[in-house]
């Protein structure tokens, strides 16, 4: 018997044995849940943006969420409310804040199963779930106090509810459910507008193909108007209050996500091809983006050949609408802002694998198995990064505890670098730390002459003090767009070298996860004068 016949028989065998199919579903889902639980339990304390968003949730009631945003953060009201509810259940701690995104990540993993099964049977469904469960980035964002995992869950649930209506378009209850769900989605996920647009288009196509059912088309139009109105009300009442999304800095940061339109040369056209394949790596969280993209392309091709246009519109439509918004410079189609498209990627890849496996050649079938392993196995170390690793390295919460025990009256706390202030503001009150700390943003920033222009302020703040606690980041990310205009050294390496060079004496050091706490005696330092206050790249190179 040929492989293709065997694959088809396996699909039919599973379809006739629901208990076996349910058991395999549970195994694959458990695989994804284990990775996400491990990340949730062993991940370090909240970092800058997480702590900043938590500060928009913890001290506020449900009615005060998002009014106004602080610490340059913005998130849908539904995300804030979900986090608020989870902290009321699990406590206002790291676990409580991350519980809601964790649930979103699990839901996104499970909900692709019935959608992919509707396309191409249980093999496609199991493959889609495995791809989503293996996604290193969906696992990561499933334990981060940000809305991206929720975006994926909202997209998956919306598509699933649409499939239910497509299967039973005359069942009124299903229309009520998707109608209410669409209103809720507009308050929970900003990219839900793209997802709901695709859902509405699929439902309209179904009504048109069913003898041009005018009544049903009118119902779909009414739903669309309701969804857009709900989204607009939320956007105006909650999101517009924040100037973060429209600020010049944010626009510059996300500029690479705007599609070049109209394309003027070959490099512009390459942007579109490159963005398609790169999306399978980030935010898809899979390895070998070109292979993953080819598998997804096989799923698209199979849907076209099988004339599954409504399902294809439903699954691929959200990304196409996001691309259109990117062309209009209204939404950057890049990285984590495309997390809502991850369920679609998994579904299309699952369909592609099922179609490949059913070819009438054992060699092609074997290639399908190799393809699955190739795009998932290399990311397993990242997917399971924290699952079995001991949480031995102290993080900022441990440093806050150490500082509360070691700090003496009159000590000065000095924070430097992006994000540390919000982390300190979040954990400081929990450990009764003084909130009158000093903070200087990015002393590594260079002026046009190559001088570190913020260093004189550091000198004025701390030089001559006997006991100064420095909280410094040890993270060094040279590929971060925000590194433009600053030294690529880690803040820890930069500041300690500068202080040591001027005669500072290190008293105590407590190393943390991604940061370090250092007590310096600066009472006998040599105060720099002139250009020595600034330091420049040439001097950095000579002393390194």
N, C-alpha and C positions, 0 to 999 in steps of 0.2 A: 504493500500500500504506500502510495506517495505521501510526502510530507503534507502537501496542501490538503489532501483528503483526510489525513490524520488531524490536521488543525481544524478543519470544518467539522469532523466528527467530534473532536474535543469540545468545540463550541456547542454543538447540539447536545452532547452528553451532559454538559453543565446546565444547559437550559432545561433539561428534563429532570435534573436533580437539584432542586432549590436549596436543600440542606447543605450539600457540598459547596454550592456557590456561596451561600451565606457564610460558611466556615472560612472559605478563601477570602471573602470580603473582610471578615473579622481579623484574619491573620495580617493582611496587608494594611488595614487600618491601624492595628496594634503596632505595627512596625513604625508608622508615622507618629503615633501617639507617644511611643517610648522615647523617640528622639526629642519630641517637643517637651515632654515632662522633664527629661534630663536637662535641656537647656533652661527651662523655667526654674528648676531647683538649684542649678549650679552656676548660673550666670552671676557675674559680679554685681555690685550695687548700681543704682541708677547713674547714668552718665549725664552730661550737661543738658541736652534737649529733653531727655526723659524726666529729669528732675524739674526742669522748667515747666513741662506740661503737667507734672504732678502738682506743682504749686498753683496751677489753675484749677485743680480739682479738690484737693484735700480740705482747704479751709472754707469751701463754699457749699451752699445748699444747691439742690437741683435747679432751682429757679435763678441762681446767681451764676451758673456755669456759662463761661464765655462772655461775661458782662463786666468789664471788658477783658480781653486777653492781656496777660502780662508776660514779661520775659521773651517777647518776640515769638510767641507760639500761636498756632492756630490749628484747630481741629473741629470737626463737626460736633454739634451738640450731642448727638447720639453716642459718639465715642466717649465724650466726657462723662455722660450720664452712665454709660456702661461701666466705666472705670470707677465712678463714684459708688455704684451699686456693689461692685466686686470688693471695694475696700470696706464697705459696710458689712459685708459677709465675711471676708477673710482678714480684715484689718488693714489699716493704712500703712502697710509696709511694702517692700519690694514685690513680694509674692502677690499681694492684693492688687497692686497697680498693674501687674503684668498678667493677671489671670484672665481678664477680658480679651486681650489680644491672643492669648493662648487658645481660648475657646474658639475664637475666630479662625485661627490656623487649623484647628482640628475639623471644624465645620467645612472649611474650604477643601480639605483633603477628602472628606467623606462624600460631599455632595456631587463631586464629579462622576461618581460611579453610575447613578441612574441616567445621567445625560449621555455619557459615552456608551452606555449599554443600549440606549435608544438609537444611537448611530450604527453600531456594529457588533453588538452582542457582548457577552461576559468577558471575553479575552480583551477586548478594547477597554472595557470598564476597569478590569483589574490592572491593566497596564497603565491607564490614566491615573488611577489611585497611587500606584507605585511611583510614578514620576513625580506627582505632587508630594507624596510622603517623603521622597528623597531630596526634595528641593532644599538646599542648604539655606537659601535666603528666606523662604517662607518659614522655615524652622526658626531662623534668627529673629525675624520680625514677629514671630509668634510669642516671643519673650521680650518684647520691647514696648515701652510705653509710648507708642505712636500708632497712628490709625491704619497702617498699611496692611496688616493681616486682616483687619476688619474689612478693608476694601475688597480683598480676595473673597472673603466669606459672603459679603453682600452680593458680589457678582455671581458667585456660584449658586446661591439660594435663588436669586432672581431668575437665572436661566433655568434652574430646576422647576420652579413654579410655572414658568412659561411652557416648558415641555409638558407638564401635567395638563395645562389648558389645551395644548395642541393635540394631546391624546384624547381628551374628552371635552371638545369645545361647547357641548350643549349642557354641561354640568355647571349650574349657576354658582355653586359654592366655590368652585375653583376660580371663577372670575372674581368673586369677592375677596378671596385670599390674596390673589396676585395684585388686586387693586389696592388693598390696605398695605401689602408688603412694599409696593412701589412708593407709597407715601412715606412710609417709615424709612425706606432706603435713602430717600432724598435728604433725610435728617441725620443719617448715619455715615454716609460715604459721599465725598465730593465727586469722584468719577462715576458714581451711580447714574449720572445723567447719560453717559455713554452707554452703559449697560441697559438701562431702561429704554433708550432709543432703539437699541438692537432688539430688545424684547418686543417693543411695539411694532417694529418693522416685520418681525417674524409672524406675529399675530395678524397683521394686516395682509401679509402675503397669503396666509392660510385662509383668511376670509375671502380674499379675491379668487383664490384657486377653487374655493368651494361654491362655485356658481355665482361668484360676485355677490356674496351675502351682504347686502346693504346694511341690514340691522347689526350684524356683527362688526362690520367696518365702522359703523357709528359708535358702537361700544368701545372699540379700540381707540378711536379718536378721542372719546370722552375720557378714557383712562389716561391717554397721553397728555391731555390738557391738565388733568388733575395732578399727574406726576410732576409736570413742569412747574405748575403753580406751587406745589408743596416744596419743591426744590428751591424755587425763587424766593419764597417766604423765608425759608431757613437761611439761604445765602445772604439775604438782605438783613435779617435780624441778628445773625451770629457772625458770619464770615466777614462781611463788609466792615464790621467794627474794628477788625484788625487791619493794620496797614502793612503787615508783613508780606502777604502774598503779592502786593502791588509795589513794594518798595524797590528802589533802584538796585540795592544789593541783591535782593532775591531774584530780580529779573536777570541780573548779570550771572548769578550763580547757575541758574537753570537755562541760560541761553543755548547751550549745546543741544537741548532737547527740542528746540523749535526747528521744524523741517524747512529746508531752503525751498521757498516757493515764490514764483515759479523757478524750477531748476534752470540754471544758466549754463552749466558746463558739466563735464563728466563727474567731477568731484561731488557736485550736488546730487547727481543720480546715485552715486555710490553711497551717499548718506542713507538713502531709503533701503538699499540692499543691506548695508551694514547694520542699520538699526533693527531690521527684521531678525537677522541671525544673532546679533548681540543680545537681543531681548531674551533669548533662551538661556543665556548665561546670567544676565542681570536685567530683570528681576527673576528670571526663571529658576536660577540657582542650580543649573545642570552643567555638566562638563561637555566639552567638544561642541561648541555652539553651532558649527556648520552641520555636523551630523544631526544634532537635535533639531535644527531648523529644517533639514531635509526630511526627517521623519514627520515633523509637523506638516511640511508641504505635501507629503504623501497622503496624509489624512485629508487635507483640503482637496487634493486631486480626486481622492476616492469619493468624497461627498459630492463633488461635481459630477463625476461619472455616474453615480447612483441617483443623481438628481434630487439630492437631499438639500435643496436650496434653502428651505425654511430653517432647518437646523444649522446650516452653515452660516446663514445670516445671524442667527441667534448667538453662535459661538464666536465667529470672527468679526461680527459687526462692532462690538465695543472698541476693539483695537483700531478699526477703520475710522470710526467716529473720532477717537482720540487723535489719530493721525490728521484728520481734517482740521480739528481744533489746533493742532500743532502748526499746521500750514498757516493758519490765521493768527498765530502767535497768542493763542488764548490758553493753551495748556501744553506744558513741556512733556513730550513723549520720551521719557528717559527714566531708567533705573527704577527706584522704588515707587515713583509716581505711576508706573505701569503695573504695579503689583496686582491690580484688579484683573489683569489679563492672564495671570498665571494659571487659573483654572482652565481657561480656554486653550492655553498651550498644552496643558496636560491632556485634555480631551482630544485635541487634534493629533497629538503624538500617539495616544492610545489607539485611535482609529487607524493611524498609519501603521502601527505595529501589527494590529489585527489583520489589516489588508495584506501586508507583506507576508505574514505567517501563513495565510491561506493560499498563497501561490502554489501551484502544483509542481514544486521542486523542493526536495529536502534541503538542498544547499541554500536556497533563499530563506527557508524557514530557520535554518541555523543562523543565517546572517541576522535575522530579526532578533534572536536571543542575544547574539553578540552586541547588536545595537543597543538593546536595553541596558546591558551591563556596561557598555562603553560610556554612556552618558550619565549613569548613576553611580557606579562604583567609585570613580575618582573623587566625587564630592562627599562620600560617606564620612571621611574624617572631619569635614566641616559640619555636616549634618548632625553627627554624634559627638561634636567637639566637647561638650560639657557633660554628656550623659554618664560616662563612667570615670571622668576625671575628678580627683579629689579637690574639693574647694579649699585648698590649703593657702593659696596666695591671698593675703589680705587685700581688700579693696577700700574704697573711700570710707565706707561706714566703719570699717575697722580702724582706719586712720583717725576718724572723728572720735572714736572711743579712746584711742591712744592719746589724742590731743586733750581730751577732757580730763584724763587722768594725770597728764604730765604738765599741763599749763600752769604757770604761776601768776599771781597778781602782777600786773604791769607788763606781761608779755604781749608782744604784738604779733598778730596773725596776718600774713601777707599772701594773698592769692594772685596768681598771674596766669593769664591764658584764657582762651574762650571756654566757657562752660563751667569752670570751677566755681565761679561765684554762685550760680544757680544750685549746683550740687551742695555747696556749703550752706546756702539758705534753706535747702530742703532738710539736710541731716543735722545742721547746727542746733536748732531748737530741741531736737530729740535727745541730744547729749548735753544740753545746757551750755553750749559754747557761746562765747561773746559774739554778738552780731556787729560789733564796731570794728570789723576787720578792714584792712586796706586791700584794694584791688587795682591792678593796673593791667589794662587790656593789651596783650600782645607786645611785649618789649622787643620781640625779634623783628618788628616791622621796619622796613628800610625806606628811606626817603630817596629822591632821585639821585642824590650824591652818594648813595650806598652807605649811609650812616643809620645806626639804630636810634631813631629819634625819640623813642620813649624811655631810653635808659636814664637820662638826667632826672626824670621824675622818680624813678626807682631810687636813685642816689639820694634825692631830697627826702624821700619817705623813710628810708631805713638806715642809711649810713650814720654811724654814731650810736645806734641803739645796742643795748647789751644782749637782749634776748629777743630774737625774731624767728617765728616759725614760718617757714616757707612751705607751701603746698604746690608742688610742681608736677606737671604731666611728663611722663616718660615716653609718651606715644610720638612716633615720628612717621608722618604720612606724607611723603613727598609728592604723591599723585593727587592729593586733595586740591581742587581748584582754589581753595582759600589760601594755599601756600604761596600763591603769586604775591610778590611784594614783600616777602619775609624770608628770613633764614630758614634753611631746611633742617637745621639741627632740632632735636627735641628740646622742649623748654627746659627740662632738667639739665641736659648737657650744656645748654647755652648759659643759663643763669648761674650754675655752680662754677663753670669756668670763669665767668665774669667776676663773681664774688671772690673766688679763690685768688684770682689774679691781683685783686686789690687788698689782699691781706685778711680776708674774713676767716674766722675760725669755726669749723664745724664741730658742734657739741654732741648732737644726737641725730640719728638717721633711722627712720622707720619706712621700710619699703612696702609699697602697696601694689595692687593690680592696676598697672597703667599709670601710676603716680607714686610720688614719694613725699614724705613729711620730714623736713630737715630743720633742726634748731641751729641757728647761727648766732655767734657772738660777733657783732659788728662794731664794738666799742673802740677798737684800735685799728680800724681800717684806714688806709690812705685815701682820702677823698680825692677823686679824680678831678682834674681841671681841664678846661679847653676841650680839645677834640677827644681826650681820654674819656670824657663823660659819654660820648656818643658811641665810640668804637665803630670800626668799619670792616668791610669784608676783607680788605688786605690784612688788617691786624688779626682778624679771625683766622685767616689762612696761615699766618705766621705762627700763631700760638697753638694751633691744632696739631 
